[in-house]
Every structure is written in structure tokens, then in C-alpha cells.
Amino acid sequence: MRNKRGVWWKGNVQLVYAEGRFDDWCIYRIQGRDIRALRDVEYFTSLAAWDEPDVAYERFVDIYERTTGEIDFTVVKLISGFRLPLEQEEVYVTLYMGMVAEEAKTGSTRLGKRIKRLGVHQVLLERLEPEMAANFSRGKPWYELAYLCQSKGF
């Protein structure tokens, strides 16, 4: 694994950035010898099963508002401070890492972290199927997605 940068670890599970097919911002989950890149549909599926979607979305927005193009470990501590089950904490950290990556990729996207917020909004508040939310933006022009985000208040 090239250019590995650890962000979160609990027990024998780690979340790291490392080189992927396109850049050095691929998020990997490492558990023992199992190393795999994470996909939106995986953590969107987890989100969809959570109780209290409004509360989950409020927590996400708190993280979203603190997200920049650099990892801030006080945000990771904030997530740990929510005192959630391990799976939920891992999902929030994964979403945070994804938003940081989107913000850090200067020039590669005009939507930045809003693209993750759109997906989370669709899953938690609109109750869209996780696979549909994960693939919703594919092939759509950025300005249509930006307008959609703006119409939802972000």
C-alpha cells in the first residue's frame, strides 16, 4: 500500500488514505489481513438501517460544517465523542474522510463535500435506496447537482 496515511483506528480496524486508481485519497478499511477500498453503497447501506435518521443527519451536518481539505483530528475526536456503536462511528469517520478528500482534490470537482452531503441527505431524509443514492450523481453535469444541493439548502 503506497502513501498510507492513518486517520482512525479502533481495536483491529483502521481507516486510512492510500494510493488508489486515480489519486492518493482512496479510503481503505484494514482489519487484520483484510484490506479493501470502501464504496459509498457500503456505508450508505449502513446509514439506511440506523434508527433516528433526523438525529443521524444532524450529527453528519455538524461534521460537514467542520470539514476542510485537511484532516482535523479534533473532528475525529468529536465523532468518537458521540459515543456511538463502533459501526456507526466508523461510518461517520468514513464520510468525514470522503468529504476531506473531495475538498482536497483541487480542481477535480466543483461540488466538493456537497456531493457526500447530497448522498447522506438522500439516504437519511429522503429514504432513497442506498444503491440509488450512491450512483445518483454519475453522469450528471456538476451544475445540475449544484442546483439540486442549493435547492436543499447546502
BALOBA-1460 file (C-alpha; in Angstrom, 3 decimals):
// residues 154
<rec num="1" residu="m" x="0.000" y="0.000" z="0.000"/>
<rec num="2" residu="r" x="1.590" y="3.245" z="-1.151"/>
<rec num="3" residu="n" x="1.308" y="6.627" z="0.564"/>
<rec num="4" residu="k" x="-0.678" y="5.200" z="3.507"/>
<rec num="5" residu="r" x="-1.940" y="7.826" z="5.964"/>
<rec num="6" residu="g" x="-3.824" y="6.581" z="9.019"/>
<rec num="7" residu="v" x="-6.807" y="8.561" z="10.270"/>
<rec num="8" residu="w" x="-8.807" y="6.307" z="12.618"/>
<rec num="9" residu="w" x="-8.322" y="3.028" z="14.405"/>
<rec num="10" residu="k" x="-10.336" y="1.139" z="16.992"/>
<rec num="11" residu="g" x="-9.376" y="-2.347" z="18.083"/>
<rec num="12" residu="n" x="-8.071" y="-4.106" z="14.996"/>
<rec num="13" residu="v" x="-9.887" y="-1.866" z="12.478"/>
<rec num="14" residu="q" x="-8.140" y="1.042" z="10.747"/>
<rec num="15" residu="l" x="-9.295" y="3.619" z="8.206"/>
<rec num="16" residu="v" x="-6.516" y="5.040" z="6.056"/>
<rec num="17" residu="y" x="-5.937" y="7.037" z="2.916"/>
<rec num="18" residu="a" x="-3.635" y="5.486" z="0.357"/>
<rec num="19" residu="e" x="-2.999" y="5.391" z="-3.345"/>
<rec num="20" residu="g" x="-5.976" y="4.218" z="-5.381"/>
<rec num="21" residu="r" x="-6.663" y="4.025" z="-9.103"/>
<rec num="22" residu="f" x="-6.992" y="7.788" z="-9.503"/>
<rec num="23" residu="d" x="-5.188" y="9.528" z="-6.650"/>
<rec num="24" residu="d" x="-3.802" y="9.226" z="-3.109"/>
<rec num="25" residu="w" x="-7.199" y="9.842" z="-1.486"/>
<rec num="26" residu="c" x="-8.655" y="6.344" z="-1.662"/>
<rec num="27" residu="i" x="-10.133" y="5.268" z="1.692"/>
<rec num="28" residu="y" x="-9.204" y="1.773" z="2.807"/>
<rec num="29" residu="r" x="-10.542" y="-0.277" z="5.684"/>
<rec num="30" residu="i" x="-7.940" y="-2.554" z="7.215"/>
<rec num="31" residu="q" x="-8.911" y="-5.342" z="9.589"/>
<rec num="32" residu="g" x="-6.147" y="-7.802" z="10.235"/>
<rec num="33" residu="r" x="-5.024" y="-9.005" z="6.802"/>
<rec num="34" residu="d" x="-8.229" y="-7.838" z="5.103"/>
<rec num="35" residu="i" x="-7.603" y="-4.598" z="3.190"/>
<rec num="36" residu="r" x="-10.262" y="-3.137" z="0.946"/>
<rec num="37" residu="a" x="-11.289" y="0.148" z="-0.574"/>
<rec num="38" residu="l" x="-14.620" y="1.422" z="0.713"/>
<rec num="39" residu="r" x="-17.527" y="2.242" z="-1.563"/>
<rec num="40" residu="d" x="-20.373" y="4.698" z="-0.978"/>
<rec num="41" residu="v" x="-23.023" y="1.990" z="-1.262"/>
<rec num="42" residu="e" x="-21.491" y="0.124" z="1.708"/>
<rec num="43" residu="y" x="-21.733" y="2.929" z="4.222"/>
<rec num="44" residu="f" x="-24.958" y="4.298" z="2.733"/>
<rec num="45" residu="t" x="-26.490" y="0.845" z="3.338"/>
<rec num="46" residu="s" x="-25.371" y="1.023" z="6.954"/>
<rec num="47" residu="l" x="-26.801" y="4.552" z="7.305"/>
<rec num="48" residu="a" x="-30.175" y="3.487" z="5.918"/>
<rec num="49" residu="a" x="-30.616" y="0.970" z="8.736"/>
<rec num="50" residu="w" x="-29.983" y="3.426" z="11.585"/>
<rec num="51" residu="d" x="-32.708" y="4.479" z="13.987"/>
<rec num="52" residu="e" x="-33.449" y="8.186" z="14.275"/>
<rec num="53" residu="p" x="-32.407" y="9.361" z="10.793"/>
<rec num="54" residu="d" x="-33.013" y="13.021" z="11.737"/>
<rec num="55" residu="v" x="-30.540" y="12.796" z="14.627"/>
<rec num="56" residu="a" x="-28.038" y="10.950" z="12.425"/>
<rec num="57" residu="y" x="-28.350" y="13.691" z="9.797"/>
<rec num="58" residu="e" x="-27.852" y="16.448" z="12.386"/>
<rec num="59" residu="r" x="-24.642" y="14.770" z="13.550"/>
<rec num="60" residu="f" x="-23.499" y="14.448" z="9.956"/>
<rec num="61" residu="v" x="-24.146" y="18.171" z="9.320"/>
<rec num="62" residu="d" x="-22.082" y="19.049" z="12.404"/>
<rec num="63" residu="i" x="-19.191" y="17.077" z="10.890"/>
<rec num="64" residu="y" x="-19.853" y="18.538" z="7.423"/>
<rec num="65" residu="e" x="-19.624" y="22.114" z="8.686"/>
<rec num="66" residu="r" x="-16.212" y="21.426" z="10.254"/>
<rec num="67" residu="t" x="-14.781" y="19.721" z="7.161"/>
<rec num="68" residu="t" x="-11.960" y="21.310" z="5.166"/>
<rec num="69" residu="g" x="-9.422" y="19.900" z="2.731"/>
<rec num="70" residu="e" x="-7.222" y="18.645" z="5.594"/>
<rec num="71" residu="i" x="-7.831" y="16.049" z="8.277"/>
<rec num="72" residu="d" x="-8.517" y="17.694" z="11.620"/>
<rec num="73" residu="f" x="-8.195" y="15.161" z="14.411"/>
<rec num="74" residu="t" x="-10.440" y="17.278" z="16.651"/>
<rec num="75" residu="v" x="-13.265" y="16.346" z="14.254"/>
<rec num="76" residu="v" x="-12.323" y="12.667" z="14.557"/>
<rec num="77" residu="k" x="-12.410" y="13.130" z="18.364"/>
<rec num="78" residu="l" x="-15.813" y="14.824" z="18.052"/>
<rec num="79" residu="i" x="-17.119" y="11.750" z="16.229"/>
<rec num="80" residu="s" x="-15.728" y="9.469" z="18.933"/>
<rec num="81" residu="g" x="-17.399" y="11.735" z="21.487"/>
<rec num="82" residu="f" x="-20.823" y="10.906" z="20.053"/>
<rec num="83" residu="r" x="-20.411" y="7.582" z="21.938"/>
<rec num="84" residu="l" x="-21.973" y="5.515" z="19.179"/>
<rec num="85" residu="p" x="-21.717" y="1.841" z="18.363"/>
<rec num="86" residu="l" x="-18.418" y="1.091" z="16.628"/>
<rec num="87" residu="e" x="-20.037" y="0.545" z="13.210"/>
<rec num="88" residu="q" x="-21.728" y="3.953" z="13.314"/>
<rec num="89" residu="e" x="-18.559" y="5.722" z="14.438"/>
<rec num="90" residu="e" x="-16.714" y="4.054" z="11.566"/>
<rec num="91" residu="v" x="-19.344" y="5.238" z="9.064"/>
<rec num="92" residu="y" x="-19.123" y="8.843" z="10.269"/>
<rec num="93" residu="v" x="-15.328" y="8.787" z="10.082"/>
<rec num="94" residu="t" x="-15.509" y="7.289" z="6.588"/>
<rec num="95" residu="l" x="-17.924" y="10.030" z="5.491"/>
<rec num="96" residu="y" x="-15.638" y="12.643" z="7.039"/>
<rec num="97" residu="m" x="-12.612" y="11.222" z="5.243"/>
<rec num="98" residu="g" x="-14.557" y="11.212" z="1.970"/>
<rec num="99" residu="m" x="-15.506" y="14.860" z="2.390"/>
<rec num="100" residu="v" x="-11.927" y="15.851" z="3.236"/>
<rec num="101" residu="a" x="-10.775" y="14.047" z="0.091"/>
<rec num="102" residu="e" x="-13.375" y="15.846" z="-2.044"/>
<rec num="103" residu="e" x="-12.316" y="19.203" z="-0.627"/>
<rec num="104" residu="a" x="-8.589" y="18.432" z="-1.051"/>
<rec num="105" residu="k" x="-8.839" y="17.433" z="-4.715"/>
<rec num="106" residu="t" x="-8.355" y="20.946" z="-6.031"/>
<rec num="107" residu="g" x="-9.841" y="21.388" z="-9.456"/>
<rec num="108" residu="s" x="-11.130" y="17.831" z="-9.804"/>
<rec num="109" residu="t" x="-14.635" y="18.603" z="-8.595"/>
<rec num="110" residu="r" x="-16.732" y="21.704" z="-8.345"/>
<rec num="111" residu="l" x="-19.057" y="20.168" z="-5.799"/>
<rec num="112" residu="g" x="-16.530" y="19.244" z="-3.112"/>
<rec num="113" residu="k" x="-18.024" y="17.870" z="0.077"/>
<rec num="114" residu="r" x="-21.558" y="18.734" z="-1.063"/>
<rec num="115" residu="i" x="-21.621" y="15.530" z="-3.117"/>
<rec num="116" residu="k" x="-21.368" y="13.437" z="0.069"/>
<rec num="117" residu="r" x="-23.984" y="15.562" z="1.798"/>
<rec num="118" residu="l" x="-26.350" y="15.013" z="-1.103"/>
<rec num="119" residu="g" x="-25.993" y="11.249" z="-0.760"/>
<rec num="120" residu="v" x="-26.436" y="11.300" z="3.019"/>
<rec num="121" residu="h" x="-29.468" y="13.595" z="2.664"/>
<rec num="122" residu="q" x="-30.992" y="11.238" z="0.118"/>
<rec num="123" residu="v" x="-30.445" y="8.164" z="2.296"/>
<rec num="124" residu="l" x="-31.403" y="9.562" z="5.700"/>
<rec num="125" residu="l" x="-34.076" y="12.157" z="4.940"/>
<rec num="126" residu="e" x="-35.473" y="11.205" z="1.542"/>
<rec num="127" residu="r" x="-35.156" y="7.462" z="2.275"/>
<rec num="128" residu="l" x="-33.734" y="6.775" z="-1.188"/>
<rec num="129" residu="e" x="-32.295" y="3.289" z="-1.617"/>
<rec num="130" residu="p" x="-28.564" y="3.318" z="-0.753"/>
<rec num="131" residu="e" x="-27.507" y="1.990" z="-4.155"/>
<rec num="132" residu="m" x="-29.551" y="4.668" z="-5.932"/>
<rec num="133" residu="a" x="-28.075" y="7.399" z="-3.716"/>
<rec num="134" residu="a" x="-24.535" y="6.058" z="-4.228"/>
<rec num="135" residu="n" x="-24.923" y="6.186" z="-8.008"/>
<rec num="136" residu="f" x="-27.234" y="9.204" z="-8.290"/>
<rec num="137" residu="s" x="-24.604" y="11.710" z="-9.408"/>
<rec num="138" residu="r" x="-22.888" y="9.507" z="-12.011"/>
<rec num="139" residu="g" x="-23.004" y="11.104" z="-15.436"/>
<rec num="140" residu="k" x="-24.896" y="14.173" z="-14.291"/>
<rec num="141" residu="p" x="-23.433" y="17.610" z="-15.033"/>
<rec num="142" residu="w" x="-21.954" y="19.311" z="-11.978"/>
<rec num="143" residu="y" x="-24.204" y="22.359" z="-12.362"/>
<rec num="144" residu="e" x="-27.373" y="20.227" z="-12.128"/>
<rec num="145" residu="l" x="-26.084" y="18.640" z="-8.945"/>
<rec num="146" residu="a" x="-25.022" y="22.039" z="-7.585"/>
<rec num="147" residu="y" x="-28.517" y="23.389" z="-8.245"/>
<rec num="148" residu="l" x="-30.053" y="20.358" z="-6.513"/>
<rec num="149" residu="c" x="-27.770" y="20.853" z="-3.485"/>
<rec num="150" residu="q" x="-28.647" y="24.546" z="-3.377"/>
<rec num="151" residu="s" x="-32.370" y="23.743" z="-3.521"/>
<rec num="152" residu="k" x="-31.886" y="21.535" z="-0.433"/>
<rec num="153" residu="g" x="-30.106" y="24.324" z="1.432"/>
<rec num="154" residu="f" x="-26.446" y="23.372" z="1.050"/>
